[in-house]
Every structure is written in structure tokens, then in C-alpha cells.
Amino acid sequence: MAETPIQFGILGCAEIARKVSRAITLAPNATLYAVGSRSLEKATRFAAANGFPPSAKIYGSYEAVLDDPDVDAVYVPLPTSLHLKWAVLAAEKKKHVLLEKPVALNVAELDQILEACESNGVQFMDGTMWMHHPRTAKMKELLSDPQRFGQLKSVQSCFTYLATSDFHENNIRVKPDLDALGALGDVGWYCIRAILFAVDYELPKSVKALPGTVFNKAGVLTSCGASLLWEDGKVATFNCSFQANLTMNITAIGTKGTLQVQDFVIPVKEDSAAFSAGIESWFNDLVTGWKTMPSEHVVTTDLPQEALMVKEFSGLVADIKRNGSKLEQKWPTLSRKTQLVLDAVKVSIERGLEPVEL
């Protein structure tokens, strides 16, 4: 007999919640059960527009979702400034927490969220979707192969997009009271995670923000970058911005190989994603071209990465709920390391681009 799917409640009707609602519908072990908004009318419209079943519960507050005993887990796409309050409250109500990124305004807030999840026996995971694409595992195979890739030397990551004038005026990502981390939190989070992924989640020795930081008139970051340094000499840089063409790159360079990916956050195609591998690259005899060409690797998937994220999370929740399994520590650990580096970049910017030790 098929097991009952994990029943999700969604707190709020953010734009990203449309995508995750579809993901919950697509995931084989999850179902849309409830949605709550400060406006019952808005919640009702959201449910009707996003494939909620007729039996779904529609609530006019976030509290009502958390008070529903049949909600197993909540997806929280609220502005970052509200994450601490609602993620902690969800954990205290014994709801497993899938929290949109950036997960908190700083690591002190995140530690409170993680402590609430741990002490209440609920699973935590952040909404970094690309981590769950099968391409990511294939890229890790290359990075971990001493014969093909060798020793990692440097990583560069970039996530930029050209935001509209309306975005710069009205979006929550540029409002200091809602998402004070701006571009660093929205797109820089992905760059930092990509770098940590490439270095097998070893924290850097130091972080230094790069020149060229841009703030809006409210003091929120709209463009920034940083360099990271490790004890063994590895280096990494990233750039993130709301002011440049859509770009989502990772380049990881080893002694024997180079990994390049052009669309790491959101693949160009939903059902397949590619990366290139240059192995022992070198020129031809006349140095008019390359003797060893990079190879392209295409990885297909039956489910989009956001549905795979929901599937993974729901599987963990089901194991805890039905088998008494321990909480999976991988996901809170990765979130915390990402937040630590993000915090260091922010401090470096505030200190006039001084290096910050971790």
C-alpha cells in the first residue's frame, strides 16, 4: 500500500511559492495541504491559481497553518526579516521546516532557527534547489576524481540578472526592513554555496569583499563580490548583482582538469542540464588551437530540481515521522556554512573591504 504523502502548508503567497507549489504537486511523496496568508482572499486566489486540490485548507493567517494538526511540514518563502519568527514558531509547533534562502539575516538568527528545529525534532532544509539536480552529483564526481581533475586550485562563481526599474523600486529584495541583504542574500547565496560545494564545504581562512560594491538609496546592496582564501592556497572569487545580464556560472580549476557550468542555479532546460570538463587541456603543435577539447556532459532528469528538493525533504520527514529516524544534519550544516561566509562578506564591506577571518 502506498504511504500517505507528506502534507505541506505554505506560509505566504510569494512569487517563488508558485514554483514550489508546483514542485510539491510533482513530488511523488508530497501533497499541497494548506496555504495561509494575512489575507484570506489572497490565499484563496493563490490556491486556485496554483493547483491546490479542492480539499486544501485555506487560512487567513500564518498561525492557522501552524495550528493545523494535519500539516506535517511548512515551506516558508517569507521575507528574510520574518524567517526567525516564523521558522522558530513552526518548529515549536512540530512542523518540519523547508526555509527559503537566504535563511536568515545573520548566523546568530540561523542558530536560533536550527536550535528550535533540533530541540523539537523537526527536519530543516533550505531552498537551494540546484543542490538536488542530478547534474550536481555528476559535477561532484569530476571534482573528486584525482586522475581527471587533480587538486583544486581556484573557483569563480557569478550570478547576476538585470532587474527592472519596478524591481529596484518595489521588490522586497531591495527593502532594508524586509530583505536587508539585497543582492548578497538573493544571488550571492548561490555563489557562496557553489564555491563551498567545489571545495567540499571547507570554510575559507579569510574573506575579503571586492571593490565596486553598489548600494541603492535605501542602503541595500545591489551589486557586490568577494575573494576567499584557504590555508592551503586555494582561492575563490564571486560576483553577484541585480545590474547585469542573466549569468549563472561556476568555473572550478584543478591541476589536471577544469569544470565549467553556465546555468548552475536554474538550468536552461528543465529536463536536462550540462557541464563541460576540460581534462589535461593543451594547445596543438602550432598553438593555433587546442589539442584536447573540453567534453560536454548532459544529465537528464524526470523531475525538475525543485521537485527533487521536495522529494528529498519529504523522504527525510517521512523517515522521522514513521521510523523515528534521526534528523539529517547535512542540510543545516550546509546552510550554516553558507551563512557564515555571507556574514563575513557583509562585515568586510562594512569595514571598508578589510579581510575577515573565519
CORJOTA-V279578 format. One record per residue. N is the residue number from 1. BURIAL is b if it has 16 or more other ideal C-beta (glycine too) atoms within 10 Angstrom, else e. Layout:
BEGIN
n:N burial:BURIAL
n:N burial:BURIAL
END
This chain:
BEGIN
n:1 burial:e
n:2 burial:e
n:3 burial:e
n:4 burial:e
n:5 burial:b
n:6 burial:b
n:7 burial:b
n:8 burial:b
n:9 burial:b
n:10 burial:b
n:11 burial:b
n:12 burial:b
n:13 burial:b
n:14 burial:b
n:15 burial:e
n:16 burial:e
n:17 burial:b
n:18 burial:b
n:19 burial:b
n:20 burial:b
n:21 burial:b
n:22 burial:b
n:23 burial:b
n:24 burial:b
n:25 burial:b
n:26 burial:b
n:27 burial:b
n:28 burial:e
n:29 burial:b
n:30 burial:b
n:31 burial:b
n:32 burial:b
n:33 burial:b
n:34 burial:b
n:35 burial:b
n:36 burial:b
n:37 burial:b
n:38 burial:e
n:39 burial:e
n:40 burial:e
n:41 burial:e
n:42 burial:b
n:43 burial:b
n:44 burial:b
n:45 burial:e
n:46 burial:b
n:47 burial:b
n:48 burial:e
n:49 burial:e
n:50 burial:b
n:51 burial:e
n:52 burial:b
n:53 burial:e
n:54 burial:e
n:55 burial:e
n:56 burial:b
n:57 burial:b
n:58 burial:b
n:59 burial:b
n:60 burial:e
n:61 burial:e
n:62 burial:b
n:63 burial:e
n:64 burial:b
n:65 burial:b
n:66 burial:b
n:67 burial:e
n:68 burial:b
n:69 burial:e
n:70 burial:e
n:71 burial:b
n:72 burial:b
n:73 burial:b
n:74 burial:b
n:75 burial:b
n:76 burial:b
n:77 burial:b
n:78 burial:b
n:79 burial:b
n:80 burial:b
n:81 burial:b
n:82 burial:e
n:83 burial:b
n:84 burial:b
n:85 burial:e
n:86 burial:b
n:87 burial:b
n:88 burial:b
n:89 burial:b
n:90 burial:b
n:91 burial:b
n:92 burial:e
n:93 burial:b
n:94 burial:e
n:95 burial:b
n:96 burial:b
n:97 burial:b
n:98 burial:b
n:99 burial:b
n:100 burial:b
n:101 burial:b
n:102 burial:b
n:103 burial:b
n:104 burial:b
n:105 burial:b
n:106 burial:b
n:107 burial:b
n:108 burial:e
n:109 burial:b
n:110 burial:b
n:111 burial:e
n:112 burial:b
n:113 burial:b
n:114 burial:b
n:115 burial:e
n:116 burial:b
n:117 burial:b
n:118 burial:e
n:119 burial:e
n:120 burial:b
n:121 burial:e
n:122 burial:b
n:123 burial:b
n:124 burial:b
n:125 burial:b
n:126 burial:b
n:127 burial:b
n:128 burial:b
n:129 burial:b
n:130 burial:b
n:131 burial:b
n:132 burial:b
n:133 burial:b
n:134 burial:b
n:135 burial:b
n:136 burial:b
n:137 burial:e
n:138 burial:b
n:139 burial:b
n:140 burial:e
n:141 burial:e
n:142 burial:b
n:143 burial:b
n:144 burial:e
n:145 burial:e
n:146 burial:e
n:147 burial:e
n:148 burial:b
n:149 burial:b
n:150 burial:e
n:151 burial:e
n:152 burial:b
n:153 burial:e
n:154 burial:b
n:155 burial:b
n:156 burial:b
n:157 burial:b
n:158 burial:b
n:159 burial:b
n:160 burial:b
n:161 burial:b
n:162 burial:e
n:163 burial:b
n:164 burial:e
n:165 burial:e
n:166 burial:e
n:167 burial:e
n:168 burial:b
n:169 burial:e
n:170 burial:e
n:171 burial:b
n:172 burial:b
n:173 burial:b
n:174 burial:b
n:175 burial:b
n:176 burial:e
n:177 burial:e
n:178 burial:e
n:179 burial:b
n:180 burial:b
n:181 burial:b
n:182 burial:b
n:183 burial:b
n:184 burial:b
n:185 burial:b
n:186 burial:b
n:187 burial:b
n:188 burial:b
n:189 burial:b
n:190 burial:b
n:191 burial:b
n:192 burial:b
n:193 burial:b
n:194 burial:b
n:195 burial:b
n:196 burial:b
n:197 burial:b
n:198 burial:b
n:199 burial:b
n:200 burial:e
n:201 burial:e
n:202 burial:e
n:203 burial:e
n:204 burial:b
n:205 burial:e
n:206 burial:b
n:207 burial:b
n:208 burial:b
n:209 burial:b
n:210 burial:b
n:211 burial:e
n:212 burial:e
n:213 burial:b
n:214 burial:e
n:215 burial:e
n:216 burial:b
n:217 burial:e
n:218 burial:e
n:219 burial:e
n:220 burial:b
n:221 burial:b
n:222 burial:b
n:223 burial:b
n:224 burial:b
n:225 burial:b
n:226 burial:b
n:227 burial:b
n:228 burial:b
n:229 burial:b
n:230 burial:e
n:231 burial:e
n:232 burial:e
n:233 burial:e
n:234 burial:b
n:235 burial:e
n:236 burial:b
n:237 burial:b
n:238 burial:b
n:239 burial:b
n:240 burial:b
n:241 burial:b
n:242 burial:b
n:243 burial:e
n:244 burial:e
n:245 burial:e
n:246 burial:e
n:247 burial:b
n:248 burial:b
n:249 burial:b
n:250 burial:b
n:251 burial:b
n:252 burial:b
n:253 burial:b
n:254 burial:b
n:255 burial:e
n:256 burial:b
n:257 burial:b
n:258 burial:b
n:259 burial:b
n:260 burial:b
n:261 burial:b
n:262 burial:e
n:263 burial:b
n:264 burial:b
n:265 burial:b
n:266 burial:b
n:267 burial:b
n:268 burial:e
n:269 burial:e
n:270 burial:e
n:271 burial:e
n:272 burial:e
n:273 burial:b
n:274 burial:b
n:275 burial:b
n:276 burial:e
n:277 burial:b
n:278 burial:b
n:279 burial:b
n:280 burial:e
n:281 burial:e
n:282 burial:e
n:283 burial:e
n:284 burial:e
n:285 burial:e
n:286 burial:e
n:287 burial:e
n:288 burial:e
n:289 burial:e
n:290 burial:e
n:291 burial:e
n:292 burial:e
n:293 burial:e
n:294 burial:b
n:295 burial:e
n:296 burial:e
n:297 burial:b
n:298 burial:e
n:299 burial:b
n:300 burial:e
n:301 burial:b
n:302 burial:e
n:303 burial:b
n:304 burial:b
n:305 burial:b
n:306 burial:b
n:307 burial:b
n:308 burial:b
n:309 burial:b
n:310 burial:b
n:311 burial:b
n:312 burial:b
n:313 burial:b
n:314 burial:b
n:315 burial:b
n:316 burial:b
n:317 burial:b
n:318 burial:b
n:319 burial:e
n:320 burial:b
n:321 burial:b
n:322 burial:e
n:323 burial:e
n:324 burial:e
n:325 burial:e
n:326 burial:e
n:327 burial:b
n:328 burial:b
n:329 burial:e
n:330 burial:e
n:331 burial:b
n:332 burial:b
n:333 burial:e
n:334 burial:b
n:335 burial:b
n:336 burial:b
n:337 burial:b
n:338 burial:b
n:339 burial:b
n:340 burial:b
n:341 burial:b
n:342 burial:b
n:343 burial:b
n:344 burial:b
n:345 burial:b
n:346 burial:b
n:347 burial:e
n:348 burial:b
n:349 burial:b
n:350 burial:e
n:351 burial:e
n:352 burial:e
n:353 burial:e
n:354 burial:e
n:355 burial:e
n:356 burial:b
n:357 burial:e
n:358 burial:e
END
